[in-house]
Amino acid sequence: MISLFRPGRGLIAPLMIPAAAAALTATIASAQNLDAGKSPERLFADGCATCHRSPRGLAKGRFSLTLSWFLKDHYATSSDSAKALAAYLESVDGPPPAAAKPGAKPSKSAPRPPKPVQ
Protein backbone atom coordinates (compact mmCIF):
# COMPACT_ATOMS: atom_id res chain seq x y z
CA MET A 1 0.00 0.00 0.00
CA ILE A 2 1.27 3.49 -0.91
CA SER A 3 1.09 6.23 1.66
CA LEU A 4 0.14 9.73 0.49
CA PHE A 5 2.61 11.21 2.95
CA ARG A 6 5.61 9.39 1.52
CA PRO A 7 7.63 11.63 -0.80
CA GLY A 8 7.92 10.45 -4.36
CA ARG A 9 5.49 9.18 -6.97
CA GLY A 10 2.69 8.43 -4.54
CA LEU A 11 2.14 12.17 -3.94
CA ILE A 12 2.42 13.35 -7.55
CA ALA A 13 -0.28 11.05 -8.99
CA PRO A 14 -3.19 12.48 -6.94
CA LEU A 15 -2.14 16.02 -7.92
CA MET A 16 -2.11 15.19 -11.64
CA ILE A 17 -5.79 14.22 -11.76
CA PRO A 18 -7.16 17.74 -11.07
CA ALA A 19 -4.64 19.26 -13.51
CA ALA A 20 -5.74 16.86 -16.26
CA ALA A 21 -9.41 17.60 -15.55
CA ALA A 22 -8.78 21.36 -15.77
CA ALA A 23 -6.96 20.97 -19.09
CA LEU A 24 -9.79 18.84 -20.50
CA THR A 25 -12.41 21.35 -19.37
CA ALA A 26 -10.52 24.25 -20.97
CA THR A 27 -10.31 22.32 -24.25
CA ILE A 28 -14.04 21.59 -24.27
CA ALA A 29 -14.97 25.16 -23.30
CA SER A 30 -13.21 26.65 -26.32
CA ALA A 31 -15.80 25.33 -28.77
CA GLN A 32 -15.82 26.42 -32.37
CA ASN A 33 -18.40 28.87 -33.77
CA LEU A 34 -19.91 27.02 -36.72
CA ASP A 35 -21.68 30.14 -38.04
CA ALA A 36 -18.51 32.24 -38.34
CA GLY A 37 -17.87 33.53 -41.84
CA LYS A 38 -21.28 32.54 -43.25
CA SER A 39 -23.37 35.04 -45.16
CA PRO A 40 -26.78 35.97 -43.75
CA GLU A 41 -28.43 34.19 -46.67
CA ARG A 42 -26.52 31.01 -45.77
CA LEU A 43 -27.44 31.39 -42.08
CA PHE A 44 -31.11 31.60 -43.09
CA ALA A 45 -30.79 28.60 -45.40
CA ASP A 46 -29.04 26.49 -42.75
CA GLY A 47 -31.13 27.38 -39.72
CA CYS A 48 -34.45 28.89 -40.76
CA ALA A 49 -35.43 27.45 -44.13
CA THR A 50 -36.58 24.16 -42.62
CA CYS A 51 -39.60 25.96 -41.10
CA HIS A 52 -39.81 29.18 -43.14
CA ARG A 53 -40.08 29.07 -46.94
CA SER A 54 -39.01 32.68 -47.33
CA PRO A 55 -37.31 35.33 -45.19
CA ARG A 56 -39.99 37.85 -46.21
CA GLY A 57 -42.15 39.09 -43.36
CA LEU A 58 -40.16 37.47 -40.55
CA ALA A 59 -38.90 40.81 -39.22
CA LYS A 60 -42.49 42.20 -39.25
CA GLY A 61 -41.40 45.74 -38.46
CA ARG A 62 -39.61 44.82 -35.24
CA PHE A 63 -36.76 46.94 -33.93
CA SER A 64 -33.36 45.74 -35.08
CA LEU A 65 -32.00 45.45 -31.53
CA THR A 66 -34.88 43.35 -30.19
CA LEU A 67 -34.85 41.16 -33.30
CA SER A 68 -31.13 40.46 -32.95
CA TRP A 69 -31.58 39.70 -29.21
CA PHE A 70 -34.37 37.26 -30.04
CA LEU A 71 -32.29 35.56 -32.73
CA LYS A 72 -29.27 35.35 -30.39
CA ASP A 73 -31.33 33.77 -27.61
CA HIS A 74 -33.13 31.26 -29.81
CA TYR A 75 -31.38 30.61 -33.11
CA ALA A 76 -27.92 32.15 -33.63
CA THR A 77 -24.69 30.93 -32.08
CA SER A 78 -23.14 34.38 -31.61
CA SER A 79 -24.24 37.98 -31.37
CA ASP A 80 -22.45 38.80 -34.63
CA SER A 81 -24.36 36.17 -36.59
CA ALA A 82 -27.62 37.27 -34.91
CA LYS A 83 -27.00 40.89 -35.96
CA ALA A 84 -26.18 39.87 -39.52
CA LEU A 85 -29.28 37.68 -39.74
CA ALA A 86 -31.47 40.46 -38.29
CA ALA A 87 -30.12 42.94 -40.85
CA TYR A 88 -30.81 40.46 -43.64
CA LEU A 89 -34.38 39.83 -42.46
CA GLU A 90 -35.02 43.57 -42.26
CA SER A 91 -33.61 44.13 -45.75
CA VAL A 92 -36.02 41.62 -47.32
CA ASP A 93 -38.99 42.61 -45.14
CA GLY A 94 -41.50 44.24 -47.41
CA PRO A 95 -44.13 43.50 -49.96
CA PRO A 96 -43.26 40.88 -52.55
CA PRO A 97 -42.30 42.26 -55.96
CA ALA A 98 -45.14 42.47 -58.48
CA ALA A 99 -44.44 39.83 -61.07
CA ALA A 100 -46.50 38.92 -64.08
CA LYS A 101 -48.21 35.61 -63.58
CA PRO A 102 -48.07 33.14 -66.45
CA GLY A 103 -51.40 32.89 -68.22
CA ALA A 104 -52.61 36.25 -66.92
CA LYS A 105 -55.03 38.22 -69.07
CA PRO A 106 -53.60 41.22 -70.90
CA SER A 107 -54.61 44.64 -69.72
CA LYS A 108 -57.62 46.34 -71.29
CA SER A 109 -55.74 49.45 -72.30
CA ALA A 110 -55.69 48.59 -76.02
CA PRO A 111 -59.01 47.98 -77.84
CA ARG A 112 -59.57 44.66 -79.53
CA PRO A 113 -60.04 44.55 -83.29
CA PRO A 114 -63.64 43.96 -84.44
CA LYS A 115 -64.80 40.47 -85.36
CA PRO A 116 -64.79 39.68 -89.06
CA VAL A 117 -68.23 39.77 -90.74
CA GLN A 118 -69.36 36.48 -92.25
C-alpha angles and dihedrals in degrees: 000000000000119000118219090218095058111099116241135048096343091070098043097055097062090049093053094060096067091044091053091047091051092050092049092049092050090051093051093045093058093071121170122254104234093192095057114122096010121130118242089248090056091047089054092047093049100042111018109029093078089071103018121056093198137016090227115116097008093111090050094188095303121154113267094235096051091044092053091047090052092048092047092051096045114020118007126075096216139021091246093057090044091053092048092048091047091051090049093050091049092049093056095039107112143078116316115258115266106250128179111252117225111254093021118150116255118251119268095235095107119057119239119243115255120263115262115257115242 
